[in-house]
Amino acid sequence: MLLDLKMPDMNGMEVLAKIKANWPDVKVIVVTGYASIDNAVQSIQEGAVDFLPKPFTSSELVAAAVGATEVA
């Protein structure tokens, strides 16, 4: 799943927590135009398999998706 941190009604960290609580096997790649080290670390600690700051290339997205499928 691709999950943006900035959304109108709920922030991405809240959504990530709900996803991992209800569907722990779902692989989540967090994307954001508001990247920071704190956001990246928190995303991974909350269960995301990768963190991509915008803008990212199609190659970076493909690499993240392939990496997510390899995470056990």
PDB file of N, CA, C, O and CB in Angstrom:
ATOM      1  N   MET A   1       0.843  -1.159   0.000  1.00  0.00           N
ATOM      2  CA  MET A   1       0.000   0.000   0.000  1.00  0.00           C
ATOM      3  C   MET A   1       0.893   1.228   0.000  1.00  0.00           C
ATOM      4  O   MET A   1       1.893   1.274   0.717  1.00  0.00           O
ATOM      5  CB  MET A   1      -0.962  -0.005   1.206  1.00  0.00           C
ATOM      6  N   LEU A   2       0.535   2.220  -0.802  1.00  0.00           N
ATOM      7  CA  LEU A   2       1.194   3.521  -0.737  1.00  0.00           C
ATOM      8  C   LEU A   2       0.346   4.420   0.146  1.00  0.00           C
ATOM      9  O   LEU A   2      -0.866   4.526  -0.046  1.00  0.00           O
ATOM     10  CB  LEU A   2       1.392   4.146  -2.165  1.00  0.00           C
ATOM     11  N   LEU A   3       0.976   5.058   1.102  1.00  0.00           N
ATOM     12  CA  LEU A   3       0.260   5.897   2.065  1.00  0.00           C
ATOM     13  C   LEU A   3       0.932   7.248   2.163  1.00  0.00           C
ATOM     14  O   LEU A   3       2.109   7.336   2.510  1.00  0.00           O
ATOM     15  CB  LEU A   3       0.199   5.225   3.452  1.00  0.00           C
ATOM     16  N   ASP A   4       0.198   8.294   1.861  1.00  0.00           N
ATOM     17  CA  ASP A   4       0.724   9.653   1.994  1.00  0.00           C
ATOM     18  C   ASP A   4       0.524  10.119   3.435  1.00  0.00           C
ATOM     19  O   ASP A   4      -0.491   9.807   4.057  1.00  0.00           O
ATOM     20  CB  ASP A   4       0.025  10.630   0.990  1.00  0.00           C
ATOM     21  N   LEU A   5       1.482  10.856   3.955  1.00  0.00           N
ATOM     22  CA  LEU A   5       1.349  11.364   5.326  1.00  0.00           C
ATOM     23  C   LEU A   5       0.367  12.521   5.429  1.00  0.00           C
ATOM     24  O   LEU A   5      -0.270  12.697   6.467  1.00  0.00           O
ATOM     25  CB  LEU A   5       2.698  11.803   5.849  1.00  0.00           C
ATOM     26  N   LYS A   6       0.236  13.303   4.380  1.00  0.00           N
ATOM     27  CA  LYS A   6      -0.613  14.499   4.418  1.00  0.00           C
ATOM     28  C   LYS A   6      -1.940  14.198   3.730  1.00  0.00           C
ATOM     29  O   LYS A   6      -1.991  14.011   2.514  1.00  0.00           O
ATOM     30  CB  LYS A   6       0.096  15.711   3.739  1.00  0.00           C
ATOM     31  N   MET A   7      -3.021  14.153   4.526  1.00  0.00           N
ATOM     32  CA  MET A   7      -4.358  13.896   4.008  1.00  0.00           C
ATOM     33  C   MET A   7      -5.327  14.857   4.677  1.00  0.00           C
ATOM     34  O   MET A   7      -5.025  15.406   5.737  1.00  0.00           O
ATOM     35  CB  MET A   7      -4.783  12.418   4.246  1.00  0.00           C
ATOM     36  N   PRO A   8      -6.483  15.065   4.073  1.00  0.00           N
ATOM     37  CA  PRO A   8      -7.386  16.100   4.598  1.00  0.00           C
ATOM     38  C   PRO A   8      -8.003  15.821   5.966  1.00  0.00           C
ATOM     39  O   PRO A   8      -8.101  16.739   6.780  1.00  0.00           O
ATOM     40  CB  PRO A   8      -8.477  16.308   3.637  1.00  0.00           C
ATOM     41  N   ASP A   9      -8.418  14.596   6.246  1.00  0.00           N
ATOM     42  CA  ASP A   9      -9.174  14.339   7.465  1.00  0.00           C
ATOM     43  C   ASP A   9      -8.409  13.614   8.565  1.00  0.00           C
ATOM     44  O   ASP A   9      -8.828  13.617   9.722  1.00  0.00           O
ATOM     45  CB  ASP A   9     -10.367  13.556   7.128  1.00  0.00           C
ATOM     46  N   MET A  10      -7.295  12.999   8.207  1.00  0.00           N
ATOM     47  CA  MET A  10      -6.541  12.221   9.178  1.00  0.00           C
ATOM     48  C   MET A  10      -5.090  12.206   8.705  1.00  0.00           C
ATOM     49  O   MET A  10      -4.839  12.152   7.501  1.00  0.00           O
ATOM     50  CB  MET A  10      -7.119  10.758   9.334  1.00  0.00           C
ATOM     51  N   ASN A  11      -4.146  12.254   9.618  1.00  0.00           N
ATOM     52  CA  ASN A  11      -2.769  12.219   9.133  1.00  0.00           C
ATOM     53  C   ASN A  11      -2.343  10.777   8.874  1.00  0.00           C
ATOM     54  O   ASN A  11      -2.917   9.832   9.414  1.00  0.00           O
ATOM     55  CB  ASN A  11      -1.815  12.891  10.146  1.00  0.00           C
ATOM     56  N   GLY A  12      -1.341  10.639   8.052  1.00  0.00           N
ATOM     57  CA  GLY A  12      -0.897   9.324   7.624  1.00  0.00           C
ATOM     58  C   GLY A  12      -0.410   8.436   8.748  1.00  0.00           C
ATOM     59  O   GLY A  12      -0.554   7.216   8.672  1.00  0.00           O
ATOM     60  N   MET A  13       0.156   9.011   9.779  1.00  0.00           N
ATOM     61  CA  MET A  13       0.616   8.201  10.913  1.00  0.00           C
ATOM     62  C   MET A  13      -0.565   7.543  11.612  1.00  0.00           C
ATOM     63  O   MET A  13      -0.464   6.397  12.052  1.00  0.00           O
ATOM     64  CB  MET A  13       1.411   9.064  11.914  1.00  0.00           C
ATOM     65  N   GLU A  14      -1.679   8.251  11.719  1.00  0.00           N
ATOM     66  CA  GLU A  14      -2.887   7.664  12.310  1.00  0.00           C
ATOM     67  C   GLU A  14      -3.399   6.520  11.439  1.00  0.00           C
ATOM     68  O   GLU A  14      -3.780   5.464  11.945  1.00  0.00           O
ATOM     69  CB  GLU A  14      -3.988   8.739  12.485  1.00  0.00           C
ATOM     70  N   VAL A  15      -3.402   6.740  10.134  1.00  0.00           N
ATOM     71  CA  VAL A  15      -3.855   5.697   9.212  1.00  0.00           C
ATOM     72  C   VAL A  15      -2.919   4.490   9.285  1.00  0.00           C
ATOM     73  O   VAL A  15      -3.378   3.348   9.322  1.00  0.00           O
ATOM     74  CB  VAL A  15      -3.925   6.241   7.762  1.00  0.00           C
ATOM     75  N   LEU A  16      -1.614   4.741   9.305  1.00  0.00           N
ATOM     76  CA  LEU A  16      -0.642   3.654   9.400  1.00  0.00           C
ATOM     77  C   LEU A  16      -0.891   2.818  10.657  1.00  0.00           C
ATOM     78  O   LEU A  16      -0.871   1.589  10.596  1.00  0.00           O
ATOM     79  CB  LEU A  16       0.794   4.214   9.406  1.00  0.00           C
ATOM     80  N   ALA A  17      -1.121   3.465  11.774  1.00  0.00           N
ATOM     81  CA  ALA A  17      -1.394   2.739  13.023  1.00  0.00           C
ATOM     82  C   ALA A  17      -2.645   1.876  12.891  1.00  0.00           C
ATOM     83  O   ALA A  17      -2.654   0.734  13.349  1.00  0.00           O
ATOM     84  CB  ALA A  17      -1.556   3.724  14.195  1.00  0.00           C
ATOM     85  N   LYS A  18      -3.697   2.402  12.275  1.00  0.00           N
ATOM     86  CA  LYS A  18      -4.935   1.637  12.093  1.00  0.00           C
ATOM     87  C   LYS A  18      -4.723   0.455  11.149  1.00  0.00           C
ATOM     88  O   LYS A  18      -5.234  -0.638  11.391  1.00  0.00           O
ATOM     89  CB  LYS A  18      -6.048   2.544  11.552  1.00  0.00           C
ATOM     90  N   ILE A  19      -3.971   0.678  10.081  1.00  0.00           N
ATOM     91  CA  ILE A  19      -3.698  -0.407   9.134  1.00  0.00           C
ATOM     92  C   ILE A  19      -2.938  -1.527   9.829  1.00  0.00           C
ATOM     93  O   ILE A  19      -3.316  -2.694   9.728  1.00  0.00           O
ATOM     94  CB  ILE A  19      -2.896   0.112   7.918  1.00  0.00           C
ATOM     95  N   LYS A  20      -1.872  -1.177  10.532  1.00  0.00           N
ATOM     96  CA  LYS A  20      -1.045  -2.201  11.172  1.00  0.00           C
ATOM     97  C   LYS A  20      -1.799  -2.912  12.299  1.00  0.00           C
ATOM     98  O   LYS A  20      -1.561  -4.094  12.548  1.00  0.00           O
ATOM     99  CB  LYS A  20       0.239  -1.574  11.720  1.00  0.00           C
ATOM    100  N   ALA A  21      -2.704  -2.208  12.978  1.00  0.00           N
ATOM    101  CA  ALA A  21      -3.491  -2.833  14.047  1.00  0.00           C
ATOM    102  C   ALA A  21      -4.508  -3.824  13.482  1.00  0.00           C
ATOM    103  O   ALA A  21      -4.755  -4.873  14.077  1.00  0.00           O
ATOM    104  CB  ALA A  21      -4.212  -1.760  14.876  1.00  0.00           C
ATOM    105  N   ASN A  22      -5.095  -3.489  12.337  1.00  0.00           N
ATOM    106  CA  ASN A  22      -6.150  -4.321  11.765  1.00  0.00           C
ATOM    107  C   ASN A  22      -5.660  -5.323  10.722  1.00  0.00           C
ATOM    108  O   ASN A  22      -6.220  -6.412  10.591  1.00  0.00           O
ATOM    109  CB  ASN A  22      -7.185  -3.447  11.150  1.00  0.00           C
ATOM    110  N   TRP A  23      -4.641  -4.963   9.998  1.00  0.00           N
ATOM    111  CA  TRP A  23      -4.101  -5.806   8.928  1.00  0.00           C
ATOM    112  C   TRP A  23      -2.573  -5.794   9.005  1.00  0.00           C
ATOM    113  O   TRP A  23      -1.920  -5.180   8.162  1.00  0.00           O
ATOM    114  CB  TRP A  23      -4.590  -5.315   7.525  1.00  0.00           C
ATOM    115  N   PRO A  24      -2.001  -6.464  10.003  1.00  0.00           N
ATOM    116  CA  PRO A  24      -0.560  -6.373  10.243  1.00  0.00           C
ATOM    117  C   PRO A  24       0.311  -6.884   9.108  1.00  0.00           C
ATOM    118  O   PRO A  24       1.488  -6.528   9.033  1.00  0.00           O
ATOM    119  CB  PRO A  24      -0.223  -7.120  11.469  1.00  0.00           C
ATOM    120  N   ASP A  25      -0.234  -7.707   8.223  1.00  0.00           N
ATOM    121  CA  ASP A  25       0.562  -8.249   7.128  1.00  0.00           C
ATOM    122  C   ASP A  25       0.628  -7.325   5.905  1.00  0.00           C
ATOM    123  O   ASP A  25       1.399  -7.580   4.979  1.00  0.00           O
ATOM    124  CB  ASP A  25       0.001  -9.581   6.718  1.00  0.00           C
ATOM    125  N   VAL A  26      -0.163  -6.269   5.898  1.00  0.00           N
ATOM    126  CA  VAL A  26      -0.139  -5.335   4.773  1.00  0.00           C
ATOM    127  C   VAL A  26       1.188  -4.586   4.772  1.00  0.00           C
ATOM    128  O   VAL A  26       1.606  -4.032   5.788  1.00  0.00           O
ATOM    129  CB  VAL A  26      -1.333  -4.339   4.847  1.00  0.00           C
ATOM    130  N   LYS A  27       1.834  -4.580   3.628  1.00  0.00           N
ATOM    131  CA  LYS A  27       3.099  -3.853   3.467  1.00  0.00           C
ATOM    132  C   LYS A  27       2.766  -2.408   3.090  1.00  0.00           C
ATOM    133  O   LYS A  27       2.059  -2.162   2.113  1.00  0.00           O
ATOM    134  CB  LYS A  27       4.021  -4.530   2.373  1.00  0.00           C
ATOM    135  N   VAL A  28       3.276  -1.468   3.863  1.00  0.00           N
ATOM    136  CA  VAL A  28       2.968  -0.054   3.662  1.00  0.00           C
ATOM    137  C   VAL A  28       4.248   0.704   3.319  1.00  0.00           C
ATOM    138  O   VAL A  28       5.254   0.609   4.023  1.00  0.00           O
ATOM    139  CB  VAL A  28       2.294   0.551   4.923  1.00  0.00           C
ATOM    140  N   ILE A  29       4.187   1.456   2.224  1.00  0.00           N
ATOM    141  CA  ILE A  29       5.257   2.368   1.835  1.00  0.00           C
ATOM    142  C   ILE A  29       4.716   3.772   2.059  1.00  0.00           C
ATOM    143  O   ILE A  29       3.726   4.170   1.444  1.00  0.00           O
ATOM    144  CB  ILE A  29       5.721   2.143   0.329  1.00  0.00           C
ATOM    145  N   VAL A  30       5.359   4.509   2.927  1.00  0.00           N
ATOM    146  CA  VAL A  30       4.929   5.876   3.228  1.00  0.00           C
ATOM    147  C   VAL A  30       5.592   6.823   2.239  1.00  0.00           C
ATOM    148  O   VAL A  30       6.796   6.741   1.996  1.00  0.00           O
ATOM    149  CB  VAL A  30       5.280   6.272   4.700  1.00  0.00           C
ATOM    150  N   VAL A  31       4.790   7.727   1.670  1.00  0.00           N
ATOM    151  CA  VAL A  31       5.298   8.760   0.768  1.00  0.00           C
ATOM    152  C   VAL A  31       4.878  10.124   1.312  1.00  0.00           C
ATOM    153  O   VAL A  31       3.810  10.260   1.908  1.00  0.00           O
ATOM    154  CB  VAL A  31       4.769   8.550  -0.696  1.00  0.00           C
ATOM    155  N   THR A  32       5.721  11.122   1.104  1.00  0.00           N
ATOM    156  CA  THR A  32       5.363  12.446   1.593  1.00  0.00           C
ATOM    157  C   THR A  32       6.168  13.534   0.914  1.00  0.00           C
ATOM    158  O   THR A  32       7.320  13.335   0.530  1.00  0.00           O
ATOM    159  CB  THR A  32       5.559  12.522   3.085  1.00  0.00           C
ATOM    160  N   GLY A  33       5.553  14.660   0.777  1.00  0.00           N
ATOM    161  CA  GLY A  33       6.228  15.861   0.309  1.00  0.00           C
ATOM    162  C   GLY A  33       6.777  16.669   1.474  1.00  0.00           C
ATOM    163  O   GLY A  33       7.376  17.726   1.277  1.00  0.00           O
ATOM    164  N   TYR A  34       6.574  16.173   2.684  1.00  0.00           N
ATOM    165  CA  TYR A  34       7.012  16.855   3.906  1.00  0.00           C
ATOM    166  C   TYR A  34       7.949  15.939   4.695  1.00  0.00           C
ATOM    167  O   TYR A  34       7.739  15.678   5.880  1.00  0.00           O
ATOM    168  CB  TYR A  34       5.787  17.272   4.780  1.00  0.00           C
ATOM    169  N   ALA A  35       8.973  15.465   4.016  1.00  0.00           N
ATOM    170  CA  ALA A  35       9.875  14.485   4.614  1.00  0.00           C
ATOM    171  C   ALA A  35      10.755  15.103   5.694  1.00  0.00           C
ATOM    172  O   ALA A  35      11.209  16.242   5.586  1.00  0.00           O
ATOM    173  CB  ALA A  35      10.745  13.855   3.541  1.00  0.00           C
ATOM    174  N   SER A  36      10.974  14.316   6.732  1.00  0.00           N
ATOM    175  CA  SER A  36      11.928  14.668   7.774  1.00  0.00           C
ATOM    176  C   SER A  36      12.477  13.361   8.331  1.00  0.00           C
ATOM    177  O   SER A  36      11.879  12.299   8.162  1.00  0.00           O
ATOM    178  CB  SER A  36      11.264  15.549   8.904  1.00  0.00           C
ATOM    179  N   ILE A  37      13.597  13.453   8.982  1.00  0.00           N
ATOM    180  CA  ILE A  37      14.180  12.250   9.597  1.00  0.00           C
ATOM    181  C   ILE A  37      13.213  11.706  10.641  1.00  0.00           C
ATOM    182  O   ILE A  37      13.024  10.494  10.736  1.00  0.00           O
ATOM    183  CB  ILE A  37      15.570  12.563  10.246  1.00  0.00           C
ATOM    184  N   ASP A  38      12.604  12.585  11.418  1.00  0.00           N
ATOM    185  CA  ASP A  38      11.653  12.142  12.449  1.00  0.00           C
ATOM    186  C   ASP A  38      10.483  11.364  11.830  1.00  0.00           C
ATOM    187  O   ASP A  38      10.090  10.318  12.345  1.00  0.00           O
ATOM    188  CB  ASP A  38      11.119  13.357  13.241  1.00  0.00           C
ATOM    189  N   ASN A  39       9.924  11.886  10.709  1.00  0.00           N
ATOM    190  CA  ASN A  39       8.815  11.193  10.043  1.00  0.00           C
ATOM    191  C   ASN A  39       9.257   9.838   9.507  1.00  0.00           C
ATOM    192  O   ASN A  39       8.524   8.855   9.615  1.00  0.00           O
ATOM    193  CB  ASN A  39       8.256  12.049   8.899  1.00  0.00           C
ATOM    194  N   ALA A  40      10.440   9.785   8.938  1.00  0.00           N
ATOM    195  CA  ALA A  40      10.944   8.523   8.388  1.00  0.00           C
ATOM    196  C   ALA A  40      11.125   7.497   9.501  1.00  0.00           C
ATOM    197  O   ALA A  40      10.686   6.355   9.370  1.00  0.00           O
ATOM    198  CB  ALA A  40      12.281   8.745   7.642  1.00  0.00           C
ATOM    199  N   VAL A  41      11.761   7.893  10.585  1.00  0.00           N
ATOM    200  CA  VAL A  41      11.998   6.979  11.702  1.00  0.00           C
ATOM    201  C   VAL A  41      10.671   6.525  12.304  1.00  0.00           C
ATOM    202  O   VAL A  41      10.484   5.335  12.560  1.00  0.00           O
ATOM    203  CB  VAL A  41      12.876   7.652  12.780  1.00  0.00           C
ATOM    204  N   GLN A  42       9.758   7.451  12.529  1.00  0.00           N
ATOM    205  CA  GLN A  42       8.463   7.094  13.120  1.00  0.00           C
ATOM    206  C   GLN A  42       7.693   6.139  12.208  1.00  0.00           C
ATOM    207  O   GLN A  42       7.069   5.192  12.687  1.00  0.00           O
ATOM    208  CB  GLN A  42       7.624   8.362  13.387  1.00  0.00           C
ATOM    209  N   SER A  43       7.736   6.381  10.902  1.00  0.00           N
ATOM    210  CA  SER A  43       7.028   5.511   9.956  1.00  0.00           C
ATOM    211  C   SER A  43       7.530   4.073  10.046  1.00  0.00           C
ATOM    212  O   SER A  43       6.740   3.131  10.102  1.00  0.00           O
ATOM    213  CB  SER A  43       7.192   6.034   8.523  1.00  0.00           C
ATOM    214  N   ILE A  44       8.843   3.918  10.060  1.00  0.00           N
ATOM    215  CA  ILE A  44       9.424   2.581  10.124  1.00  0.00           C
ATOM    216  C   ILE A  44       9.114   1.940  11.483  1.00  0.00           C
ATOM    217  O   ILE A  44       8.794   0.753  11.549  1.00  0.00           O
ATOM    218  CB  ILE A  44      10.958   2.640   9.885  1.00  0.00           C
ATOM    219  N   GLN A  45       9.207   2.715  12.557  1.00  0.00           N
ATOM    220  CA  GLN A  45       8.883   2.182  13.887  1.00  0.00           C
ATOM    221  C   GLN A  45       7.426   1.749  13.982  1.00  0.00           C
ATOM    222  O   GLN A  45       7.097   0.802  14.696  1.00  0.00           O
ATOM    223  CB  GLN A  45       9.181   3.225  14.963  1.00  0.00           C
ATOM    224  N   GLU A  46       6.551   2.452  13.252  1.00  0.00           N
ATOM    225  CA  GLU A  46       5.115   2.132  13.269  1.00  0.00           C
ATOM    226  C   GLU A  46       4.765   0.978  12.333  1.00  0.00           C
ATOM    227  O   GLU A  46       3.623   0.517  12.317  1.00  0.00           O
ATOM    228  CB  GLU A  46       4.303   3.361  12.886  1.00  0.00           C
ATOM    229  N   GLY A  47       5.751   0.503  11.543  1.00  0.00           N
ATOM    230  CA  GLY A  47       5.494  -0.682  10.729  1.00  0.00           C
ATOM    231  C   GLY A  47       5.590  -0.510   9.232  1.00  0.00           C
ATOM    232  O   GLY A  47       5.403  -1.481   8.499  1.00  0.00           O
ATOM    233  N   ALA A  48       5.875   0.695   8.744  1.00  0.00           N
ATOM    234  CA  ALA A  48       6.062   0.866   7.305  1.00  0.00           C
ATOM    235  C   ALA A  48       7.322   0.118   6.875  1.00  0.00           C
ATOM    236  O   ALA A  48       8.281   0.009   7.639  1.00  0.00           O
ATOM    237  CB  ALA A  48       6.156   2.378   6.928  1.00  0.00           C
ATOM    238  N   VAL A  49       7.309  -0.391   5.653  1.00  0.00           N
ATOM    239  CA  VAL A  49       8.482  -1.104   5.150  1.00  0.00           C
ATOM    240  C   VAL A  49       9.439  -0.180   4.410  1.00  0.00           C
ATOM    241  O   VAL A  49      10.593  -0.540   4.180  1.00  0.00           O
ATOM    242  CB  VAL A  49       8.053  -2.233   4.234  1.00  0.00           C
ATOM    243  N   ASP A  50       8.969   1.014   4.034  1.00  0.00           N
ATOM    244  CA  ASP A  50       9.835   1.974   3.354  1.00  0.00           C
ATOM    245  C   ASP A  50       9.230   3.362   3.486  1.00  0.00           C
ATOM    246  O   ASP A  50       8.069   3.523   3.861  1.00  0.00           O
ATOM    247  CB  ASP A  50      10.029   1.596   1.858  1.00  0.00           C
ATOM    248  N   PHE A  51      10.040   4.354   3.171  1.00  0.00           N
ATOM    249  CA  PHE A  51       9.655   5.769   3.276  1.00  0.00           C
ATOM    250  C   PHE A  51      10.244   6.480   2.067  1.00  0.00           C
ATOM    251  O   PHE A  51      11.460   6.475   1.872  1.00  0.00           O
ATOM    252  CB  PHE A  51      10.159   6.422   4.634  1.00  0.00           C
ATOM    253  N   LEU A  52       9.386   7.092   1.251  1.00  0.00           N
ATOM    254  CA  LEU A  52       9.852   7.788   0.054  1.00  0.00           C
ATOM    255  C   LEU A  52       9.479   9.264   0.115  1.00  0.00           C
ATOM    256  O   LEU A  52       8.297   9.605   0.153  1.00  0.00           O
ATOM    257  CB  LEU A  52       9.262   7.141  -1.211  1.00  0.00           C
ATOM    258  N   PRO A  53      10.475  10.138   0.124  1.00  0.00           N
ATOM    259  CA  PRO A  53      10.158  11.563   0.038  1.00  0.00           C
ATOM    260  C   PRO A  53       9.822  11.938  -1.402  1.00  0.00           C
ATOM    261  O   PRO A  53      10.439  11.443  -2.345  1.00  0.00           O
ATOM    262  CB  PRO A  53      11.336  12.418   0.558  1.00  0.00           C
ATOM    263  N   LYS A  54       8.837  12.820  -1.558  1.00  0.00           N
ATOM    264  CA  LYS A  54       8.486  13.333  -2.885  1.00  0.00           C
ATOM    265  C   LYS A  54       9.420  14.484  -3.226  1.00  0.00           C
ATOM    266  O   LYS A  54       9.854  15.195  -2.319  1.00  0.00           O
ATOM    267  CB  LYS A  54       6.993  13.795  -2.939  1.00  0.00           C
ATOM    268  N   PRO A  55       9.735  14.687  -4.450  1.00  0.00           N
ATOM    269  CA  PRO A  55       9.380  13.829  -5.577  1.00  0.00           C
ATOM    270  C   PRO A  55      10.303  12.625  -5.633  1.00  0.00           C
ATOM    271  O   PRO A  55      11.481  12.715  -5.285  1.00  0.00           O
ATOM    272  CB  PRO A  55       9.442  14.611  -6.897  1.00  0.00           C
ATOM    273  N   PHE A  56       9.764  11.503  -6.072  1.00  0.00           N
ATOM    274  CA  PHE A  56      10.575  10.312  -6.259  1.00  0.00           C
ATOM    275  C   PHE A  56      10.425   9.863  -7.702  1.00  0.00           C
ATOM    276  O   PHE A  56       9.453  10.204  -8.375  1.00  0.00           O
ATOM    277  CB  PHE A  56      10.165   9.180  -5.268  1.00  0.00           C
ATOM    278  N   THR A  57      11.392   9.099  -8.163  1.00  0.00           N
ATOM    279  CA  THR A  57      11.362   8.633  -9.546  1.00  0.00           C
ATOM    280  C   THR A  57      10.574   7.325  -9.628  1.00  0.00           C
ATOM    281  O   THR A  57      10.319   6.671  -8.617  1.00  0.00           O
ATOM    282  CB  THR A  57      12.803   8.441 -10.096  1.00  0.00           C
ATOM    283  N   SER A  58      10.202   6.969 -10.831  1.00  0.00           N
ATOM    284  CA  SER A  58       9.507   5.699 -11.019  1.00  0.00           C
ATOM    285  C   SER A  58      10.421   4.536 -10.621  1.00  0.00           C
ATOM    286  O   SER A  58       9.945   3.522 -10.110  1.00  0.00           O
ATOM    287  CB  SER A  58       9.039   5.544 -12.489  1.00  0.00           C
ATOM    288  N   SER A  59      11.716   4.677 -10.850  1.00  0.00           N
ATOM    289  CA  SER A  59      12.668   3.629 -10.460  1.00  0.00           C
ATOM    290  C   SER A  59      12.708   3.465  -8.946  1.00  0.00           C
ATOM    291  O   SER A  59      12.775   2.342  -8.446  1.00  0.00           O
ATOM    292  CB  SER A  59      14.075   3.955 -10.991  1.00  0.00           C
ATOM    293  N   GLU A  60      12.667   4.570  -8.217  1.00  0.00           N
ATOM    294  CA  GLU A  60      12.657   4.500  -6.750  1.00  0.00           C
ATOM    295  C   GLU A  60      11.377   3.829  -6.249  1.00  0.00           C
ATOM    296  O   GLU A  60      11.411   3.039  -5.306  1.00  0.00           O
ATOM    297  CB  GLU A  60      12.790   5.912  -6.139  1.00  0.00           C
ATOM    298  N   LEU A  61      10.254   4.150  -6.887  1.00  0.00           N
ATOM    299  CA  LEU A  61       8.980   3.544  -6.490  1.00  0.00           C
ATOM    300  C   LEU A  61       8.986   2.043  -6.769  1.00  0.00           C
ATOM    301  O   LEU A  61       8.555   1.247  -5.935  1.00  0.00           O
ATOM    302  CB  LEU A  61       7.807   4.216  -7.232  1.00  0.00           C
ATOM    303  N   VAL A  62       9.474   1.668  -7.939  1.00  0.00           N
ATOM    304  CA  VAL A  62       9.543   0.242  -8.273  1.00  0.00           C
ATOM    305  C   VAL A  62      10.458  -0.480  -7.288  1.00  0.00           C
ATOM    306  O   VAL A  62      10.115  -1.562  -6.812  1.00  0.00           O
ATOM    307  CB  VAL A  62      10.046   0.039  -9.726  1.00  0.00           C
ATOM    308  N   ALA A  63      11.611   0.098  -6.976  1.00  0.00           N
ATOM    309  CA  ALA A  63      12.538  -0.525  -6.031  1.00  0.00           C
ATOM    310  C   ALA A  63      11.882  -0.695  -4.660  1.00  0.00           C
ATOM    311  O   ALA A  63      12.058  -1.729  -4.015  1.00  0.00           O
ATOM    312  CB  ALA A  63      13.824   0.315  -5.906  1.00  0.00           C
ATOM    313  N   ALA A  64      11.130   0.308  -4.212  1.00  0.00           N
ATOM    314  CA  ALA A  64      10.444   0.213  -2.921  1.00  0.00           C
ATOM    315  C   ALA A  64       9.385  -0.879  -2.948  1.00  0.00           C
ATOM    316  O   ALA A  64       9.240  -1.630  -1.983  1.00  0.00           O
ATOM    317  CB  ALA A  64       9.803   1.558  -2.552  1.00  0.00           C
ATOM    318  N   ALA A  65       8.642  -0.971  -4.054  1.00  0.00           N
ATOM    319  CA  ALA A  65       7.593  -1.992  -4.175  1.00  0.00           C
ATOM    320  C   ALA A  65       8.205  -3.386  -4.203  1.00  0.00           C
ATOM    321  O   ALA A  65       7.696  -4.298  -3.550  1.00  0.00           O
ATOM    322  CB  ALA A  65       6.749  -1.757  -5.444  1.00  0.00           C
ATOM    323  N   VAL A  66       9.282  -3.560  -4.947  1.00  0.00           N
ATOM    324  CA  VAL A  66       9.956  -4.857  -4.990  1.00  0.00           C
ATOM    325  C   VAL A  66      10.497  -5.198  -3.602  1.00  0.00           C
ATOM    326  O   VAL A  66      10.356  -6.329  -3.138  1.00  0.00           O
ATOM    327  CB  VAL A  66      11.104  -4.851  -6.040  1.00  0.00           C
ATOM    328  N   GLY A  67      11.111  -4.225  -2.945  1.00  0.00           N
ATOM    329  CA  GLY A  67      11.620  -4.449  -1.593  1.00  0.00           C
ATOM    330  C   GLY A  67      10.520  -4.832  -0.627  1.00  0.00           C
ATOM    331  O   GLY A  67      10.721  -5.679   0.243  1.00  0.00           O
ATOM    332  N   ALA A  68       9.356  -4.215  -0.770  1.00  0.00           N
ATOM    333  CA  ALA A  68       8.229  -4.523   0.126  1.00  0.00           C
ATOM    334  C   ALA A  68       7.758  -5.956  -0.046  1.00  0.00           C
ATOM    335  O   ALA A  68       7.340  -6.591   0.922  1.00  0.00           O
ATOM    336  CB  ALA A  68       7.064  -3.564  -0.128  1.00  0.00           C
ATOM    337  N   THR A  69       7.821  -6.471  -1.262  1.00  0.00           N
ATOM    338  CA  THR A  69       7.387  -7.852  -1.486  1.00  0.00           C
ATOM    339  C   THR A  69       8.391  -8.847  -0.927  1.00  0.00           C
ATOM    340  O   THR A  69       8.051 -10.006  -0.689  1.00  0.00           O
ATOM    341  CB  THR A  69       7.177  -8.108  -2.976  1.00  0.00           C
ATOM    342  N   GLU A  70       9.636  -8.401  -0.715  1.00  0.00           N
ATOM    343  CA  GLU A  70      10.671  -9.292  -0.188  1.00  0.00           C
ATOM    344  C   GLU A  70      10.736  -9.284   1.342  1.00  0.00           C
ATOM    345  O   GLU A  70      11.408 -10.125   1.938  1.00  0.00           O
ATOM    346  CB  GLU A  70      12.021  -8.901  -0.755  1.00  0.00           C
ATOM    347  N   VAL A  71      10.040  -8.335   1.979  1.00  0.00           N
ATOM    348  CA  VAL A  71      10.038  -8.260   3.441  1.00  0.00           C
ATOM    349  C   VAL A  71       9.175  -9.386   3.984  1.00  0.00           C
ATOM    350  O   VAL A  71       8.031  -9.565   3.567  1.00  0.00           O
ATOM    351  CB  VAL A  71       9.520  -6.873   3.939  1.00  0.00           C
ATOM    352  N   ALA A  72       9.728 -10.128   4.904  1.00  0.00           N
ATOM    353  CA  ALA A  72       8.990 -11.274   5.479  1.00  0.00           C
ATOM    354  C   ALA A  72       7.980 -10.820   6.502  1.00  0.00           C
ATOM    355  O   ALA A  72       7.275 -11.646   7.082  1.00  0.00           O
ATOM    356  CB  ALA A  72       9.952 -12.271   6.123  1.00  0.00           C
TER     357      ALA A  72
END
